[in-house]
Amino acid sequence: MKRILIILVLFCTTMGYSQERTFESEVKRISKKIDRITKQQKDSLKMKVKDINLQLEEGTVTKTEADQLKKEAAVYHAKRIEYLVGIQEQKLRQLVQDKTDGKIFGEDKYYEESTFSIGNRTFQLRFTDEDYYERQERRERRWRRRWTRRWTTQFVFAMGINNTIQDHKLSSLNDSPYQLWRSRFYEVGFTTKYRLARRASKAYLKYGISFLWNNLRPENNQYHVVNGTRTELQTFAFSTIESRLRHVQMIFPAHLEIDFSRDREYDDGTFRDYRNRSFRLGIGGFVGFKLGTRQYLEYRNASGTRVEELQRGSFNTNIYNYGLSAYVAHRDIGLYVKYDLNPLFRGTETRNISFGVRFDLD
């Protein structure tokens, strides 16, 4: 027990001393900082020169303008190196002064104060500021790679009202045989959001995969009946509690999205590409196919018995579907509209249309 207490005391004492800065470790840290500053500024200058050369090739600037832009960029980064390195040199001068005044350990003193022996073995624990700054630098590199990467993924959920129109006329929605507020749709999927430009911009291509559940509930106690190659609405023999036609689809949507989130540019030439922080506008379409169609009926028969029926079949719906879709959103939530260009039932001009809310969750 006594030996354990001695080891704990030595460990805690060593931990306290190990937090002390050493002259050598501070010099190394400042030297690395100066090298890092110089490299970052030179890399930023190379990127700017590359962009200027690209503009010159595209003809957006003349040779004289390009040379002037390169000269201005070189002068700017030279001044940045002079300013930022000057700050580190000032820290180095202060470090030398602290060493002279005895306010900071040398490597030999640090070694003496941070070692201990157990039996015939000697141990040293070192937790220097250099380790801390290296960890910080690695963490910043990881975050910056995440900020500047061109693609992200989102989970998508949408829901709203679902109905039909005739002959591409929105006014025919007023004469729809389906209940407006009780006919609903649900969508669940995943999307990839890809930035079209190498640098931060507002334009993105958003594509993915979704599953759709479109429900249609007829008005006036009607239900769907297959009559040869046509599907018709007829009045049911009993008073229905539920009459619903559901068709499930797998679709592949693609949208051109304009994201008005404000990006951030840093002095060293790097940037942070903010997404889903402001208003977004998406315009595009989808293609897909139906996975199945079912009709749900619930009613009371002549004897008053409650009956539930599940009818499976194609109901003459088109297997493949395609259409247009668009959304306007703020941050993660927006208004969503989707319209099928091909008819819902074969041999008709009945087309599905949906309005609702959409959630894009990173």
Sequence and secondary structure as in RCSB ss.txt:
>XXXX:A:sequence
MKRILIILVLFCTTMGYSQERTFESEVKRISKKIDRITKQQKDSLKMKVKDINLQLEEGTVTKTEADQLKKEAAV
YHAKRIEYLVGIQEQKLRQLVQDKTDGKIFGEDKYYEESTFSIGNRTFQLRFTDEDYYERQERRERRWRRRWTRR
WTTQFVFAMGINNTIQDHKLSSLNDSPYQLWRSRFYEVGFTTKYRLARRASKAYLKYGISFLWNNLRPENNQYHV
VNGTRTELQTFAFSTIESRLRHVQMIFPAHLEIDFSRDREYDDGTFRDYRNRSFRLGIGGFVGFKLGTRQYLEYR
NASGTRVEELQRGSFNTNIYNYGLSAYVAHRDIGLYVKYDLNPLFRGTETRNISFGVRFDLD
>XXXX:A:secstr
 HHHHHHHHHHHHHHHHHTS BHHHHHHHHHHHHHHHHHHHHHHHHHHHHHHHHHHHHTSS HHHHHHHHHHHHH
HHHHHHHHHHHHHHHHHHHHHHHHHTT SB HHHHHHHTEEEETTEEEE    HHHHHHHHHHHHHHHHHHHH S
EEEEEEEEEEEEEEEETTBGGGGGG SB TTT EEEEEEEEEEEESSSSS SEEEEEEEEEEEEEE BSTTEEEE
EETTEEEEEE SS EEEEEEEEEEEEEEEEEEEE    EE TTS EE   SSSEEEEEEEEEEEEEEEEEEEEEE
 TT  EEEEEEES TTB SEEEEEEEEEEETTEEEEEEEESS SBTTS EEEEEEEEEEEE 
